[in-house]
Amino acid sequence: MWLQTARRRFDADLLEILADPATERYLSAASVWEIAIKYAIGKLPLPEPPEIYVPERVRLSRFSGLAITHGHALAAAGLPPHHRDPFDRVMVAQARIEGLILVTADAVLAAYDVPMVRVR
């Protein structure tokens, strides 16, 4: 979402990498789930309901979906308790299992052994 709404959070080098058509970009189902929940409880205002907003932004950004597998869920449960947010824990597990780089603003996630790029 930030790539569409808060580009200032990304440094120029990261934006260049993400703009490269050869760069594979994934959006975790955990992120979509979190967006939908926060929208439903009034913590995340969006210009459209998430079932319209998210797929359109995914299409515009050329992201692929990343489903949550049983393996991801089990690995998330086995992570050390550095972070309590279940969505973030699943994304850490996904990055580890799938060999992906996690792009996040959450400094606490650096406690996990996962390749990570921090945004502001």
Buried (B, 14 or more C-beta within 10 A) or exposed (E): BBBEEEEEBBEEEBEEBBEEEEEEBBBBBBBBBBBBEBBEEEEBEBEEEBEEBBEEBBEEBEBEEBEBBEEBBEBBEEBEEEBEBBBBBBBBBBBBBEEBEBBBEBEEBEEBEBEBBBBE
